[in-house]
Amino acid sequence: MNPTGADPPLNGWRRVWIVLSVLWAVPVTFLAFVLWPMPVDVLPSDIYGQLSPHVFKRFVDWPGYHHDGTAEFSVGEDLTDLFCGGDAACRDQRGRKTISIAGRDVTFRADVSERDRVLAAREFDAALKSRLANQRKAFVVESVAWAITPPAVLYACGSVCAWVRRGFVTNS
């Protein structure tokens, strides 16, 4: 500190800290731009979990479902019965309808009417947007933390070193 009690102007170490902080922020910002969550990054299983049950069972490709009619779940065939209601036609779906929602192809069971597909697509789109908004909020928080934390730690370490050094310097 100078005799007036005000902080000194930018000394060499603070200038180095500013340069290093900017150099750190550039790749972090670039990576945040490149890795920004997009609709295709949202897993279908995350979306299906937000859908109401009557809409959920209209989709063919729920998590673990294979287009040959088998399902991969620990409960086995009972889950397929649950979604299909014991309907054999539910398992054998020739003439499925596929539409694109926010860049994602979604396949509906063949017995789903056009009106029901539109209603289900709206609910799917709302669930997708909600999940994507949550992912983006978390991503922004993480990116800001990655951009700010290392320069803050570096500044704190520099301040501690300067404080220790001042303790060894005698005033003359």
N, C-alpha and C positions, 0 to 999 in steps of 0.2 A: 504494500500500500504506500501511496505517496503521502507527504505531510498533510495534505488537505483532507485525507480520509476517503477520497474518491478512488474508484478502481483505476488502475493504470490503463493506458491505451493498449491496444492489441500488441502484445509482445510476440516474440518469435514462436513460443510454444503454442499460444492460442491460435496463431495463424496456421501452424502445422495441423492443429486439431480441426480447424475449419476446412482445410484442404482435404484432410483424411475423411472427414465426415461427408463432404460432397462426393469424394471418390467412392465412398461406401454406399451413398444413397443412389448413385447412378445404376449400379447393377441390381440393387434391391428393387428399384422402380421398374427397371426393365423386366425382371423376373415376375414382378407383380402384374405387369401388363400381359406378359406371355401366358402366365398361369391363371389368369382371371377365370373364375368358374363360368362355364357355359351350360346351356340346357342339356347337352349330351353328356355332361359330367355328372348329372344327377342319376343315381342308380334307380332303375325301375322299382326295385324292392322298397326304396324310400318313398316313392310316390304311391305305390299300391297300399302301403301302410296307412296313408292318410285318406284313402277313398272309403266311402260308405260301402258296406257289404253288398248291397244290391247292385251297385255300380261295379265293384271289384270283380264279381263273378262273370261279368260280361266280357272281360278280357281273356284272350287265349294265353298270352305269354306272361302269366304271373310268375313270381320267383320260383324256380325249380321245375316249372312246367316245360315239357318237351313237346315239340310239334307232333310227335308220334303218339301222344296221348298219355305218356308215362309222367310221373312226377317224382322228384327227388326230395323227399322229406323223411324225417325220422319216423313219422307215423305211417308212412307208406301210402297204400291205396286209399285209406280212409279219408285222407285230405282231398283227394280227387273226387271221392263220393260227396264230400261236404260241398265242394265248389260246384260240382255238376248236379247235385241233388239226385244222384243215382241215375241220371239220364245218360243212356248209352250214346245218344247223338252228340252230347257234349264232348265226348272223348274222340269221336270220329268227325272231324270238322272239315269237310270238303266245302269249298266256297266261302272260306273265311274272308272277312273284309278288313283291309289294311288302310289306314289313313295316316297322314302325317300331322303331328301336333308339335309345334315349336321345333321342327327339324327332327323329330323322333317318330319313327314308324311304330304305330300301335295297331295290333291285330285284335279284332273282335271275333267272338264266336259267330258262326254262320247264322244262327237263329236269332240274332239281335237285330231289331228293326232299325231303320234309318233314324227315326226320332230318338230311340234309346242310345244310338251311337253318338248323336249330336250332344245329348245330355251328358253321357259318360265322358265324351271328349272335353266338354266344358269343365266338368269336375276334375278330370285328369290335368287339364291345362292350369286350373286354379291351384291344384296341389303341387304341380311342377313349379309354378311361379313362387309359391310360398316357400317351398324347399330351397329353391335357387336363391331367393332373397336371404334366407337364413345362412346358407353357405357363403354368400358374398359378404354378409356382415362379419361373419367369423374370419373370412379371408382378409378383409380390410384391417381388422384388429390385429391379426397375426402379422400382416405386412408392416403396419405402423410400428409394432413392437420390434420387428427385425430391423427396421430403419432407424429407430431411435435408441434402442438399448446399447448396442456396441459403442456409438459415439458418446453416450452418456457415461458409460463405464470408463471409457478412455479419458474423458474430461475429469471424472472423479479421481482416477488414478493420477493424472497430471497435477490436479489440485493438491492431493495428499503429498505427492513428491515435493511440490513447491513449498508446502507448509513445513515438511520435515527439513528441507534445505534451509529455509528461513530460520529454523531453530538453531542451526550451526553457524550462521553468519553473525558476526558481531557488528553492532552499530558503532560507527566511528565518526 
